[in-house]
């Protein structure tokens, strides 16, 4: 189904990624919802799948009508442990059938979703995230004249999960699969050889940075001269490796360069003799202030599905050093705006390369140009999101 120009359209976003969480998947879902809501003729309703289960209710959240639907029997921690075990077993190359069945059981069930969708009667349905524990038969068959247009936004940090049976069913039903980076597109086309390449479209979320605010250094940072920024945990409460390269080890191995570190609520900067605890709120604006004046932004976190901080760093003209195989690595490679690492040795080598002013300047210019072109045009993002969700005539 497509929506002709001038016609009103109702969009339902079905997702576990809503609410007050600051994780990448939730932020991407809200960005997409906001882009669609900027179209005056589009009404956006959210079907929020909530676990542990809560009483079903309908509330207002800013401009959105949100239908909270309980998910019964979900076991997110156990599901995560199974994913980790699979990665250790075969490097994450596949998802055996028995594991697919287990994932579906651990995802729980949201039996109220079909009833909510029938009442909303959307023209388009966005499945934001691959956790969709409801009977998708309510969406009808792809290509049916009376079925809604279905858009899948996988939001998978682990691309091997595309091979899970529940995710494969979503891909097969979707009219469009909206990808967050070029690596996700490649993985989809490799996993589903019969998939029409034209139905896999880049959503490329739009991000804005306040360059005026970022121009002001945090108090005390100037004293430490040239520095690299490491992100161990951000936003506070997000995922964090129990062990990674230490602050002291990085500073010792990259020469006469200071190291700033963002670790949840604990921010600091140090050189070989001095350390300053940064008494600032762990806000995104303050992160931009550290990014904008760094030699490079070094991401030490478990990879997420979007790579937002890598994009923002490149928007500010700061190259990145990011984990291999991550969404952030795909951005760095597409932009030629940074380097990536598989282990501590490669991480240190990458930082040493970017400390060279001439090399750093070339990476910085390329990073900023790509990031502005791909993610910095907010009006372009609105048009792109509308075209993906509403169809080519939107």
N, C-alpha and C positions, 0 to 999 in steps of 0.2 A: 504494500500500500504506500502511496506517496501523497503528499498534500500539495494542492495547487496554490500558487501565490494568492494572497488575500484571504484564504480560508483559515479559520481557526483550527488549532490542532491541540490535542491532549496527549501528553507524554507521561508514561508511567516508568519510573526508575525503580527497579527491584534490586535490593542490595542489602548486604549485612554491613556495609561501610557507610554509616551515617552517624549522626550525633556529634558529641563534643571531642571525639578522638582526633589527635593530630597526626595519625599515621598517614603514609603516602596514599594508600588506597582510598581512605576517606576524603583526603584533600582533593584527589583527582575526581572523585565522584561529585563532590560539591562544586568543583570548578566547572565540570560539564553541565551540571544542573543550572548553575548560575549563567553560563553562556546561553543555554536554551531559553532561560527565563527573560533574557534581555530582548527577545523577540516579543513584541506586544501581542502578537496573535497566538502565542504558544502558552498553554497552561501546563505546568509541571507538577505532578503528584509523585510522591515517594512512598514506596512500599518497603518499610524498614523491617528486615528480618532480625529479631532480637533474641539473643541467647545469653544468659539463662532466660527462660521465657518470662514475659510480662503480660499483664492483661491487654487484650486487643483494645486499641483506642485510636482515634483520629485527632491530631493536633495541628496547630499552625507553627511553622518554623520559618520565620522571615516571610518570604513570598511563597513558600511551599506548603502544600497540604501533605502531611505525613501520616501514613497509616502504619501504626506499629503492630506488627504481627509476631506472635510468639513462635520460636523454634524449639521444639521439644526433643530432648535426647541428644543434643549436640555435645560432642566431646572434643573441643578444639585442642587441648593439650595432648591427648592421645593421638589425634590426627597428625599433629606436628612431630611427635616422636616416631610415628610410622614413616613420615616423609624423610626424616633424618636417617632412619635405619636403611631405607631404600638407597639414599645417596651414598651411604657407606658401603652398601652391598655391591652396587654395580656402577657407581659414579653417577647415578641419576639418569641412566640412559633409557630406562623404560619403567613402566608401571604394570606389573603382572596383573592378570585378571583377579586373582584372589585379593590383591591389594586394592584394586579398584572397588571391589565389593565392600571391603572393609572401610574405605574412605566414605562411601555412600552411607554406610550405617553410622559412622562417627559424625557425619554432617547433620544428623537428626532429621526432623521432618517439620514442615510448616504447612499443614493441611488447609489453613485459612486463606492462603494466597490466591488460589483460583477464584474464590468467591469475591475477594477484594477486586481482582482484575476485571471480573465480569461486571461489577458495579461501576468501576471507573470507566470502562469501555474505551481504552486508549487507542489512538491511531497508531502510535509507536510505543514499543516497550524496549527499554534499555536494561539489559541484564548486566549490572555493574559488579564485577567480581564473579569468579567461577563457582562460588558456593551458592547454589540455587536449589535448596532442598524442597522442591514442590513439584507437583505433577505438571510438567510443561505441555501436556496435551491441551491445556486451556489456551495455549497460544495458537492453536490450529496448525495446519500444514503450511510449510513455506510455499509461497506462490499462490495460495488460495486467495481469491479476490476479497474475501471477507475477513481474512486474518490480519492482525496488526503487523506492521513492519517491526522486525525484531533485530536489535543491535546488541551484540555481545562485546563487552569491554572486559577482557579476561583478568587483568590486574594480577598476573602471576609472576612473582619473583623467581619461582622455579619453573622454567619452561618445560621440564620433563613432565610436569603435571598435565600438559596438554594431551598426553597419551592416556590419561585416566578416562574410563568409560563415560562417567558423568559429564566431564568436560567435552568429550568428543560429541556427545549428544547435543550439547548446546551449540557447538560449532556447526553441526549439520543442520540444525534448525534455523540458525541466524541468517538473516538476509545480508547482514554486513558484520564483519568482525573488525572492531576498531582497535588498532594497535598503538602501544605507547612508545615503541622504539623500533628501529630497523631489525634488531635481533629477534624480536617477537614475531615480526612479519616472516622472517626466514624460517623460524621454527614452525610456524603455522603451515607454511607451504611445504616444508619437508615432512611434517607429520600427517598432512592431508593432501596427498598428491592430486586428488580429484577436485580440490577446492578451486573455485574460480578466482584467479588472482585479482580481478577487478572488485571482488567482494571484500577484500582485505584492504582497509583504508586507514591511513595514519590519522589519529586524532590530534597528536602534538599539542598537548595542553598549553595554554598561554600562561605565562608567569610575568609579573611585573616586579621590578626592584626599585626602591627609592634611592636613586643615585645621589640626590641632594643630601639625604640623611647619611648615606654610606660614606660621603666625602669627609665626614667628621670622625677622626680616630677616637677610639676609646681612651679614656684618661690613663696616662702612664705608659701606653704602648709605644709611643714615639721614642722613649728612652732606649728601647731594645733594638732599634735599628731594623735591619732586614730580617724578616721572619717568614716561616712557613706556618700555615694553619692546619692543624689536625682536628678532625671531627671523630670523636670516639662514641658519643651518644648525643643525638639531637633529633627531634625535640626531646626534652626530659621525659623519661619514662619509656622511650622507644627501645628498640632492640640494641643490644650491646654485646660484643664478644667478651667473654670472661678474661681472655688473654689476647693481646696483640702487641705490636711493637710499643715499647715504653717511650715515654716522653724523653727520658735521659738518653736512651739508646739512639733515638733518631737524632737528637741534637749532637751527640758525640760523633756520629758517623757522617754527617753531611757538611762538616766544616764550620766556619765561623758564621753560622746562621742561627738566630733565635727560633724558638718553637712556641707558638700559641696553641693551646689545647682547649677544646670544648668537650666537656664530659658531663652531660646532663646539667645539673645546677652548678657544677664546679668548673670555673673558667680560670685559666692562668696563662702567663707567658714567662719564659725564662731564657737566659743565656747561660754561659759557662759559670757565672758567678752569682747571678741574682735571679730571684723568682718573685713575681708579683701576682698575687691572687686578684683577679678582676672582680670587683664588687658590683656586678651589673646583673640586671635581670636577664634570664636566658631567652631573650626574645629574638625573633627573626631579624629585626632591624639591627640589633647589636651583632648578630652573626654577619650580616652584610658589611658592617663596619670593619670587622676583622677580615672578611674575605677581600674587600676592595683594596686593601693595602698589603696583602700577602704576596709572596713570591708565587705560591701555589696553595691550593686547597687539597689536602690529603684526606681521603675518606677511609676510615678504619672500621666502618660498621658492616654488619651483615647486609647484603644487597637488598634493596627494595624494588618494587615493580616499576617505579617512575624515574628515579635518579634526580629528584628535584634540586637538591643542593648543588649537584654538578652543573645543572642548567643555570642556576642563579649565579654561581661563581663565574661561569663563562659570560653571562650577561654583564657582569661587572668587569670583565676583561682580565680575569684571573684564571690561568690554566689549572687543570685538575690532575690529580694522581688517584686512581680509583681501582677497585678490585676487578680482576679479569672475570669475564663472563657475566657481568652485571649490566643492568640498564644504563648505569652511568658510563660504563666502558663503551657501550654502543654510541652514546652521545659524544664521548671524547674522540672516538675513531671517526665518526661522521663529520665532526667539526675540524679534525686535525688540531684539536685544542687541548690536548693533554696526553698523558701516558697511563699505563695500567700495569698492575703487578700480580704475580701469582704467589710470591713469598717475600720474606723480609729483605732478601738481597736485592730483588728487582725493585722493591719499593724505595730502598735507599738509593739505588742507581738512578731511578727516575727523578727523585728530588735533586740529586747532584746535577743532572742534565739541566733542569729548569732553573737552577741557581745562576747559570750563565746568563747574563743580561741580554745578549743578542738572541740567544735561542728562546729565552722566556718571552721576549717582545714579539717574536714571530708567532709563537703559540698563542699569546694573548690576543693578538689581532685576529687570528683565524677563529679563535674561540668566540670572541664577541660578535664577529660578523655572522657566524652560523647561528648562534643563540638568538640574536635579534631577528634574523630572518625566519627561523623555524619556530621559536617560542615567544618572541617578544612583541608580536603584533596581535593585540587583544581583539581588534575588530576582525582580523583574519581568523582567529580562533572561533569567534562567534559564528562566522559564516561557515567555517569548516564543520563545526559541531552540528549546526542546523542541517547542512547538506547530508551528513552521515545519518542523522537520526530521522529526519523528515523525508529524505529522498532527494533525488537530483533536481526536482523542480522547486525545492524550498528556497 
